[in-house]
Amino acid sequence: MHEHTSDIPEDSATLTGAVADLMPQAISDLTELVSYRSVQDPAVEDPEQCRLAAEWVRERLVELGLADTALVRTPDGSDAVIGHYEGPPGAQRVLLYAHYDVQPAPAEGWRTDPFTLTFADGRYYGRGAADCKGSVVSHLTALRALRAVRGADPADPDPYPVSLTVVIEGSEEQGTAGLEQYVAAHPEEFSADVILIQDTGNVKVGQPTLTTALRGMVDVTVRVESLAGQLHSGAFGGAAPDALAALIAMLASLKDDRGNTTIDGLDATGTWPGAPYDEAAFRADARMLESAEVTGSGTVADMLWARPAVTVLGIDAPAVVGSVPAIQPSAAARVSLRVPPGVDTDDAAEKLQAHLRRAAPWGVRVATELAGQGSAFGARTDTEAFALLKQALTDAFGTPTITSGQGGSIPLTAALASAQPDASIVMLGLSDPASQMHAANESVHPGELENMAAAVAMFLQRLGERGITADTAGRVPRSR
């Protein structure tokens, strides 16, 4: 994977070689972690699976010298794994983040067992392989590589050149804000000079990418009622208000005929200031049908990273198979709204719910419920940490690092930014367009895991070599 090692500094080549030697163990780790059906929803999977996955992560961190590691129960009832390591006196503190919980993985559509890591066509398939168990393993591999290299020097008693806080979340995919609430209540536990949020990815395999913008998220459930019970569509159709038809009309009002989001009072004209996203590449990445059109009146980058986007995630209505000729008395839908940095999610949630109520026809009864939300985030790119990580990625991957936006949401990022406003927060990860996160046949490319682990190890080593800074010289070590 590393034909370019002769072109990078000697210390980095050493770390790259250490990571390469550790890849069999990394794949073994990923196999074990993927096997836990850690969906944080008791209606889908046994909650014990999440506890077992969390405990597996805790044990690995303790083995790596983070003896101060524990499972922390967050307000939503999930377990976050939080570990700490005190580095050399005056060392900067780095927080490494990932999550062990995953999206549900119904067997339909999968070519392999979702919870059995399977190698095929150059990739490893399994739920969480890219999002985000692969990143957990990447963190572990980076730390192992540092221990292997630094342990070879008897003059250096510290296995890590920086202080560490490792946070592995257990409910990121459910959007229940458990860890965000915990961060707000215990900001001192998340003190850091640098925070690496490893839950995004590269624009393509082999192209190191730092994410500088995340959209915020609002999830709303809307319920419509119009009748006391079902009515025969022949006897009453045409005059009786159909709740399902009303819901369809309401949902249709959220977009115009070009596919632009049209929520009353929500600006949908933003433009992306960074590098563009080639439309042909996007069509291939999205696996669009030849006849399908890219939606929206802006560029692909505008629509993904600078404008709100509304999606109907699910509808409660009779299935086609087994349906009867009846007018529906009630119907419901789950609606997701993504908003760009600069848009307040509280305000966006109010606007979405108000729009749905106003769009309801025929006097039907409408109830909306906010099911979850997370703030948008824009990263600083002028910090020393950003520059160091950008160069480390370039050296590990053997090609210049680029920056991009991320259409998805990572609510914890904004919570950490609020709790630690002086920290340099950078986002990266293992996914690429072929990873199919949240979909069937999720996968990770082994080169992404290997190169990302090497890059993070290089970054930590180089940050430690900076020594005591003016900002950290007087900082008191974290206490619990």
N, C-alpha and C positions, 0 to 999 in steps of 0.2 A: 504494500500500500504506500510505501514511503520512498519512492525512487529519488525524491527531492531532498533527502536528509543531508546530502553533502553541501547543499546550498544554504543551510541554516546554521546558527551558532552551535559550537560544540556542545554546550550544556543542553541546548534544546534537542540536539540529535540524540543525546544520552537519554533524555526523558522519552523521546519518541520510541527509541528502542525498548525501553522498559515497558511502555504501554503495549507495544507489539508482542512482547513476551507474555504479557498478562491477558491477552485476548482470549485464550482458551478458558481462563477462569471467569472472564467477563461474560462469555456466552453461557457458561455454567450458571453464573449468578442470574442472568436474564431468564434462563430456562426455569429456575426455581421460582423467581418472582412472578413471572407470567402465569405460573400454575395456580396461583391464588386467585380465586374468583372475586376480587376485591371491588365489587360494585357497592357503593355506599347507599343502597336502597334495599331495605328488608323485604320489600315486595318482589324483588328480582333475585337476590342471592342471600345466602346465610350470612348475617353480620359477623359471625365468627371468622369468616374468610378475611375480612378487613383487619380484624385484630391480629390474625396470624401473619398477614403481610406486614403490618406495622412492627410486630415483634421481630420478624426476620430482618427488617431494616435496622432496628435498634441493635440487634446482636452484631450485625456487620460493622456498624459504626463503633461499637465498643471494641471489637477486635482490631480496629484501625487506630485505637488510642484515644477515642473520644469517650472516656469512661463516664463523663458527666452527660449521659444520654438517657432520656426517659420518654415514655408515652404520655402525652399531655391531652387530657380530655377537653375538647373545645365546646362552646355553648350549644352547638348543634348535635352533640353526642358522638362525634367522630374522634379518632385518635390521631393527633399529629406527633411525629417523631422529631424531637428537638434535642440536638447534641451540641456540646461546646468543647473547645480545646483552647488552652491558653498558650500562645506562642512565645517567642523570645520577648524580653522586656521591651516595651515601646512598639512592638510590631502592630501593623494595621490589622484590623479584623475584617474578614470576608465572610459574608453569609451566602451559603449555597442552597438553592431552593429547587425542589422538584415535588412531584406527588405520586403516591402509590395507588390511589384509587383510579378506577377506569370506568368507561362507559359500558352499559350492558352489551352483551355479545350473543344475541340469538343465533342459533346454528344456521338459520336460513341465509343463504348467500355466501357462507364461508366454504372455501375449498378444503380447509383443514380444521382440526379442533381449535377453537379460539384460545383455549387455555393450555395448549401444548405448543411450545415454541418449535416451529418447523422451518427448515431451510429449503428454499426452492428458488430457482432462477436468480441466484445471487443475493437474495434477501431473506431475513428472518421474519416469519409471520406469526402473529399472536396478538391478542388484545393487550394493549399497553406497551407493545414493543417500541413504538415511537412516542406514544403519549400516555404515560410519561415514565414508565418503568425503565425504559432504555436510558433515560437521563439519570435516574437513580443509580443505575449501574455505571454510567459514565462518571458520575461523581466518585463512586467507590474506586473505580479504576484509576482515576487521576490521583487520588490520595494514596493508593497502593504504590503507584509509580514514584511518587515523591518519597515515600518511605524506603523504597528499594534503592533509589539513587542516593538519598541523603544518608541512609544507614550505612552506605559503603565508605563514608568519611568519618573516621573515629573522632575527628576534631569537632564535629558538629553534633551536639547531643539532641538537637531538636528535630523530630521527624518531619515537621512542617515549618516553613519559614514565616508563617503568618498565624494569627489567631483565627479560629474558625467557629462559626455557628452554622450548623447544618439543619435545615428545616425541610422535612418531607411530609407533605400535607395528606390528609385522608378523605377530604370531601370536595376537592376542587371541581370535579365533574358535575356534582349535584348543585353547585351554585348556592349553597345554603349559608354562606358567609360565616361559618363557624370559626375558621382561623382568622378571618378579618376582625371579628369581634374580639377574639383573644389577643390579637396584636394591639388593638386599641386599648384594651384593659391592662396589658402588660408590655408596654413599649420597650422597657429596659431590657427585656429578654432578647430583643432583636436589634440591639445596638450594633452598628457595623459602619465601617468606612466605605465598603464596597459590597453591593448585593448583586449576585448573579442569579437571575431568574431563568432557569433552564427548562422552558416549556414552549418554545417557539420552534424555529427550524430554518433550514437553508432553502433558497429559491430553487435550487436543483442540487442533485448529488455532486459533492466535490466543490461546491461554491460556498465558502464561508460567508455567513450573513448575520449581521447584528440588527435586531429589530429595534426601531426607534419610536414606534407609535403603536399603541394598542387601542382598539375600540372598546368602549364600555358596553354593558349589556343590561337589558331590561327584559324580564320574562313576565308575561301577564296571562292569566287564565280568564277567558270571557265566557259567560253562560247566558243563554237566551231561552226564555219560556214564553209560550203563546197560548197554550191550551191546557186543560185539565188532564187530558189523556189523548192517545192516538185516535184519529178519525179515519174512516174509510175515504180513500182519495176519490172514489167515484161518487159517493154521496155528498161529500163536503168540499172536494177540491175546486178551487176557483174563487171561493169566498172565505174559507177559513184560513187564518194566517199560519203559514208553515214556518216553524222555528228554524229549521235547517236552511230553508231558502233565505230567511232573514239573516242568518249568520253568514251565509255565503256572500250576500250583498255587502254586509259590513266588512268582511275580510277583503273583498274586491276593492273597496274604497281606499285601502291602504297603499295602493299603487296605481299609477296612470298607465296608459297604453304603451308607454315606452319602458315601463318597469321601474320608473323613479318612485321613491318613497314619497307619499303625499299625506303625511300626518299633519293635521291642522296646527300651524304655529311652529313647526319644526323645520329649520333651514336644511335644504337638500341641494345646495349649490356650491359646496366647498370644492376646492381643487387641491390636488396632492403636489407639494412643492419639491419632492425628491425625484429619484429616478423612476422612469415609466415602467409599466408592466406590458410587454409586447402582447398585442391581442392574439396573435397566432399562438404564442406560447401559452397564454391563458386558456385558449380553447383546448389545447392539447392537455394541459395540466388538469382542467376541469372535466376532461373526457366528454366534451359536448357533442351531441349529434350534429351531423353535417348541416342539417336544415335549421338547427336552433340558432337564435340570435343572441349575441351578448346584450344584456339588458342595461337600460339607463342611458341618459343623454350625455354623460361625462366620459372621460377616458376610463379604462379598466382600473387604473390606480386611484382615480377620483372615487369611483364607485366602491372600491374595496376599503380604502383607508381614510377618505376625507368626507364621506357622506353617510347619513344614516341608512340602514338597510333593515327591512322588516321581512320576517319569514314566518310562515305558518308551520309550526312544528308538529301539530297533531290535531285531529278533530274527533270528538265523540259523536258518532252517528251510526246508524245501522250499516252493517257490512253488506256488500253487494250480494254475496252468497247468503241465502236465507232471508233476504229482505221481502217485505210484504207491501201490498198497495195501500199505504197509510200515510197520512199527514203527520209529521213529527211534532210533538208538543214541546220538545226541548232539544237543545244541542249545545255543544261547548267546543272551544278550541284553545290551544296554547299558542301564544304569539310571542315571538322573540324579536327584540329590536336591538340592533347594534348601532352605537353612536360614536363619532370620532372624538379625539381629544378636544377639549374646549366646550363640550356639551355636558351640562349637568344632568346626571342620570335621574335624579329626583324629579327634575322638571320634565325630562323626556318621558318618564313613567306616567306623570300626571297628564301630559299631552296625549299619549297613546290611549289611555283609558277614557279620557274625555272624548277623543275622536270616535272611539268605538261606540260610546253611548249616543253621541249625536248622529252617527250613521245608521242607527237602528231604525228600520222601517215599521210601519203598521202598528205602532204602539206596543210592540212586544216588550216584555220585561227583560232588562239587561243587568247583570251583575259582573263586576270585574274584580280580580284579586291579583295583587302583586305577588308573584311567586319567587322572585329573586332578582337581584341587580348587582352590578359591579361597575366601578368608575373607569373611565378611559384614562390613558396615561401617555405622556410624551417624555422621552428620555433625553437627558443632556448628553451632548456629544463632544463637549469641550473639556472633559475631565482627563486627568492623567490615567485613571483606571480604564476609561474607554479606549484611549490610545494604546495602552499596554495590551489590552485584550484583543484589540483589532490586529496588532502586530503578531501576537501569539497565534491567533487563528490563521493569519497569512502564512506564518512559518509552518504550522502543523499541516495545513491543507496544501501548501505549495502553490497558492494562487491568491491574488489580492482580495481582501475582505471588502464586501459591499454592505450597504445599509438598506433597509426596507421597512415597510409597514407590516402590520399583522392584523388581519380582519377579525380574528378571534379576540376573546377577552380573557384576561387573567386578573380577576378582581383583587387578589392579594397584592399585586404590584402597587396599586394606588394606596392600599392600606399601609404598606411598608413605607411608601414615600411620605405619607402623612406622619407616621410614627418616627421616621428617621429622615427629616428633610435635608440634612447635610450629606447623606450617603449618596454615592454614585451608583445608580441602578442601571444595569445593562441586561438585555434579554437575548437569549440564544437557545438553541436546541437541536434535536436530532431529526425532526420530521423533514420531509421533502415532498413535492407534489405527488409522488407515487406512494406515499405512506398510507393514504386513505384513513387518516385519523377519524375516529367516531363511526367509521363505516365497516362493512365486512372486509375481511382480508387485510387488516391493518398490518403494516410491516415496517421494518427498519433496515437500512443498508448498513452492513457491518463496518464499512469504511467511515460512515458518519460517526458511529460510536467510537471507533478507534481514534480518528482525528480530533474529535471533540474532547475526548479524555486527555489526549496529548496537549491540546491547546490550553485547557484549564490548568493542567499541571505546569505548563510553561508560564502561564500568567501568574499563578501563585508564587512560583519560584522568583520571577522577575520583580513582582511586587515586594516580596520579602527582601530582595537585594537592595531596594530603595532605602531600607533602614528606617530609623526613627524620623518622622516628619514633624514639622512645626505643629500640625494639627493633632498628632497623636502622642507627642512627647510627654504631655502632662496628663494623659488619659489614665484614669484608674482602672485596673483590670475589672472585668465584669464580675459581679457577685450575685449569688442567688439566695 
